[in-house]
Amino acid sequence: MLKADGFDDAIMGVCRICGNHDRLVYDYDACLKILMDRDGMTWEEAEDYLEFNVLGAYVGEQTPAFIHMLTMEEVEEIYGKDS
């Protein structure tokens, strides 16, 4: 499994999907907090950095996954009630 450098404290576990390689899973919001605390970024700067430099870097089948925790209400609001 591949790791996202500097985000060990945000690891949630491992994602297992039939027919795919296991992947490390990171808490998206914890990654933002790391960038803000460690690098002094604002929330907006941290989100831009994380989206472009980390989530935007596909490095093969074992690229880590990032979870953005949502309530069911938030899922329905964003994606619709049929999600």
N, C-alpha and C positions, 0 to 999 in steps of 0.2 A: 504494500500500500504506500502511496505517496503522501507526504505531509506538506502542509502549507507552512512555510518557515515563519516562526515567530508567534504562532497562534496555538501552541500546545495547551495553554490554559482554557481554550475554547473547545477542545475536543469533547464531543458528546458520546461517541462510541463508533460502531462499525455498521455500515449499511450492507445488507445482504439481499441480493435479488437473484433469483434463479437464472442461470445462464450468463451471469455477469461476474466480474471480479468484485471482491469485497472492496469497499471504499471507507476511508475515515470520514466521519461526519462531524462538522463544526457547527457551533451555535453562532449564527450570523450576528446577532446583537452583541454577543460576548466578543466577537472579533472587532466590532465597531468600538466597543469599550476599551479594548486593548490598544487600538490605534489612538484613541483620544487620550488615554492615560499615559501610554508609553511615548507617543510621538507628539503630544500636545495639539492634536488636530481637533477642529470643531466636528460636530456630528456630520455636517454636510461634507467636509473635507474627507472624513473617514469613510463615509459612504461612497463618495466618488472614487477614492483610492481602492477600496475593497472591490467595488464593482469592476473597475477597469483593470487593475493590476493583479487581482487574485481570482475572482470569479471569471474574469475574461481570459484567463490563461489556461486553455485546455492542454493538458500534457499527457494525453492518452487515456486508455481504458480505466486506469486507476486514479484519475483526477479526483481529488476530494470533493465531497458534497457539502453544501452549506444549508442549514435549516433556519428558516425564519418562522419563529413560533407565532401561531395565530389561534385565536379562539374560533369556534364554529361560526359565530356571528360575523367575525371579520372575514372568514373565507366566503361566506354567502354574500357579504357586502361587496367584496372585490370580484369574485368569480361567478356570482349568481347562486340561486338556491338549488340548482341542479348539480352542483359540484360535489 
